[in-house]
Amino acid sequence: MTATTTEALLARSVVSWCAGAAGVNNAVQLSGGASQETWSFDIAHPDGVIGAILRRAPSGCGAAPGRACGLVTEAALIRCAHRAGVPVPVVLHVLDDSDGLGVGFIMQRIAGETIPRKILRDAEFAAVRPGLAHQAGRILADIHGLPLCDLPELRRMTAAVEIDELAHDIADFGWPRPVFQLALRWLRDHDPGPSERITLVHGDFRHGNLMIGPDGIRAVLDWELAHLGDPMEDLGWICVNSWRFGEIDRPVGGFGLREDQFAGYEAASGLTVDVMRVKFWEVMGTLRWGVMCCGMMQRFRDGPDRSLERAMIGRRSSETEIDLLRLLAPRG
């Protein structure tokens, strides 16, 4: 679908649900986001331009087959989080068949930065970087505190189920991955068992999905991998080395220490972080990202999406093998 066609369909949709809207301008597909299409556009309105984002499923394949909650559910989750005070975009409209735009939703655009290199190195963010890990911990505590009765239906995940699914995915690749097999064995040997506390888990809380400004984290994006499970999973995922972007001595997103994140979480939740569970989920997350990278390469080779971005992500699977070895057999 061309930009012109998309803009025309967006204009028709917007005037049907946004009172006073005269149309849309400046529709452009954004780079980034290997699973969903993201479009930025402006809603022309008498009270002033409304910046908006269209998030929709690309044609031909979904985000993470078997794991994504679906864009309609994602929109419901974001609305639930917004009501509870979690920093998220305002969902303006959930697409239906009459929109002609496929499956997805439209949300208000939030100013900020998601590019890790800029967040970790630009002077604009220097003052806020030391506090980001603590803030991330507090936000995760708020996400995990959302009442389960208010949430849409979500899949329940345990470590054992995750291990079995990853093992199945690895076997399906059809080529040897000895480091992945080593990680699978370690995870089975160190599985702490089902968590006594079951919460909403964001599932992808990390760089790229955090909109950050000079005042800190402004929005948590991309809830497509949300599920019910062990809340320590989110705390481990953001510590995966792939999300540090070279700043390996600052495990929380390359900007902070685990202790700072834990302190923020405990201050907001009144609960104690289970450090060993977080370590377990960091290993699991590293393996999961490696498997996801392999899946991206497989989808690039087999189609229907042969984008260069998928191929670039696919080659990063070798980096996760190094990370796994550093976690499981550290030198010294």
N, C-alpha and C positions, 0 to 999 in steps of 0.2 A: 504494500500500500504506500503510495507516494505521500510526500509531505503535503502537497496540495489537496489530495483526497482526504487525508487525515484531518487537516485544518477545516475543511468543509464539513466533515462529519462532526467534528468537535463543536463547530459553530451551531449546527442544528441541534445537537444535544444540549449545549449550555443554555440556549434561549428557552428550552423546555422546562428547566428546573431552577435556573438562577433568575429570580425576578429582576427585571430591568436590564438584563444583559443584552447588548446589541450585537454580539458576535465575538470572534476570537482573532488574535493576531500572533504573528511570530512563532508559529508552531515549528519546533525543531526536535528531532530525535537526538537524545543525549548519548554520548559514548559512555562506556562503563556499564556494568550490569550484565553478566553473562547469561542470566536465566530469564529475565523479563525485559520487555521493551519499556523504555522510559522516554516520555516526550514532555518538553517544557513549552508552555504557551501562556498568553495573556488574555484574560477575559475583559473585553471592553464594557465598562459599566459607568453610568452617570456619576456614581460616587467615587470613581477612580478605578484605575486598572487593578485587577485581581490577578496576581501571579499564581499559576496553577501547574500541576504535574499530572500527566496521565501515566498510569502504570498498568500495563496489560500483558497478557500472555502472547509470546510470539507464535506465529503460525508454525505448525509442524511438530512442536515438542514443548513439554512443560519445563518447570524450573529444576526440580530434583525428583524424578519419577519415583512414586511410592512414598516420598517423604514430605513433599510440599503440602501445606494445608489447603491450598487453593486461594485464589485472589479474593473471592467473596468472603471467605472466612478471615483472611488477612485484614480486610477492611473492617470487619466487625471487631477484630481484636484491637486494632488501632483506635477505634471509637471507644472501646471499653477502657483502654489505657488512658486516653485523653480525659475521660470523665473522672478518672482516679488521680489526675495530676501528673502523670508520666509525660515527659517532653516528647511529643509526637506531632506530626502534621494533623491538621483538621481534614477529615474525609468529607468532601463536598458532595460526591455522587458515586453510586455504584452502578456500573454499566448494566444495561439489559439489552434484549434483542433489538429494541427499537432504535438504539443508538447506532447500530451497525459498526461498532468498533471492536467487537469481540468481547472477551472476558477480562474484566479489570475494574479499576476505579480511578476517580479523579480526586486529588487532594490539593490543599493550599501549598504553594511553594514557600519554603523557608530559606532565608539567606544564610550562607555559611559555606564551609569547606569540608569536603569528604576525602580529598586527595592526601594520603598519608605523608608523602614527601613534604608537602607544604606545612601540614600540621606539626610535623616533627622537627622542621628545620627553619621555617620562616620566622623572622623577628616578630611578626604580627601576633604569633601565638606563644611567644617566649614567656610572658607573664602568667598565662593560664596553664601551661603544660604541667608544672609541678602539682597542680591540684586535680588534674583530670582523672587519675587513678582513684582517688578518694570519691570524686563525684560519680564515676562509673559504678563504684561499689554501692553508693546510695541509690542510684537509679535501678540497679539490678535488684536491690532489696525491695524497692517499690513494685517492680514488675512481679517479683515472686510473691508479693503480698496481695495481689489482685484476687478477690474471692472467686473460687472455682465455679460457684453457682452463677456468676455473671458472664462466664466465658461461653463462646460457641463450642460446639462439639469438636474435640481434638483427639488425636491418637495419643495413647499412653506408651511411653518408651522406658525401658529399663536397660541397664548396661548389658545384661545377657542377650536381650533382643538385638541391641545395637551390634554386639560382637558377631552374632550369627548372621546378621544382614551384611556386615562388612566382609565376613568370610565368603559369603555367597557372591558378592560383587567381585571380590578378588579372583575367585575361581572362574568367573565368567569372562575375565579379561583374556584368558587363554595363553598367558605367558608367565614365566616364573617371576615372583616377587619375594625373594627370601627375607628381606628386611620386614616386609609387611607380615609375613608368616611369623617371624620372631615377635613382632608387636602383638599379633593375635594371641600367641601363647602366653605372653606376659600379662595381657589383659585378662585372659581366662584365669590365670594363676592368682591375680591380685584383685579380682572382682569383689568389691566390698558388699555386694548384695543390694537388694532393693532399699531405697532410701525410706526412712520413717516419715519424712516430710515430702509430700508430693505437691508441686506447685506448677504454675505456668512457667515454661522455659522458653526464652526468646529463640534460642537455637542458632543464632548467627550474630551475636552481639560482639562487634569488632570493627576495626577500621573499614571504611567504605560504607558502613551502615550507620555511622554516627555523624551527624551534621554538627560541626564544631565552629564556633566563632571566638572572638577575642574574650568573650565572657564565659566560655565553657561549652559544654554539650547542649546544643539547642534542640536536637531531635534524634530519636531512635527510629531508624528506617528498616525496611525489608523484614517483615515478620513472617515470611513464607515458610520458614522451617520451625515455627513455634509448635510446641507440643506440651504434654504433661509429663513430668518426670522429676529427676533429682535437681534441685536448684544449683548445686555445686557445679553442674555441667557448664552453665554460663560463665562462672568464674574461672573455670579451667580453659574454656574455649578462647577467651580474649588473650590468654597467656601463650597460646600456640606461637611458635617462633615466626611463622609466616606472617603474622600480623604485627611484628616488631619492625619490619622494614629496615633491617640493618642495625637497629639500636638494641642489640641482644642483651645488654646489661640491664635493660628496663623491661622486665617481662610483660608488664601490662601494657600492651599496645605500643611498646617502644617509648612510652612517656612516663611510666611510673613503676613502682615496686608492688609486689604482691601484698606486702604488709599494709601499704596505703589503701589498696582496694579492700582488703579484709576489714580494715578499721572503718572505712566508710560504710561497708555492708552491715557490720555489727552495730554501728551507731544508729543506722536507719531502721534496722530490723529488730534489735534487741536480742539477736540470736548469735551463737558462736559459729564461726566458719570451721568446717571440717577440712583441715589442711590436707590430709591424706586423700580424701575424696577429690579435692581439687586437683591434686597431682595425677590421680588416676584419670580424671577427665581431660587433663592436658595431654596425656599420652593418647587417649582415645581420640581427642580432637585432631591431633597431629596425624594419626592414621586415617581418620575420616577425610581430612583435607587431601591427603595423598590419593585416596581412593576417588574422591570427587575430581581431582585433577586428571586421573586416568580416564574417568568417565567423560570428561570434556574432550580429551583427545579422541576417544572412541566415537563420540558424537560428531567430531570434526571429520573423522575419516569416513564414517558411514552415512553422514547426512542426517536430517536435511539441512542443518545449519553448519556451513563450512566457513564460518567467520574466522578471521585471523586471531581474534581475541580468544576463541576457544582453544586454538592450537597453542597460543602463548601460555594460557593457564595450564594446558595439558602437560607441557614440558616441565612444569614445576614439581611434578611428582618425585623427581630425583632429589629435590631439595628436602622434601619431607622425609626421605629415607635417611639422609644425614641427620636431620633433627631427631628422628626416632633413635638412632644409634647414640646420639649425645644424651638423650634422656634415659635410655635403658642401660648403657654401658659408658657412663661418664669417665673421662680420663682423670686420674688422680683421686 
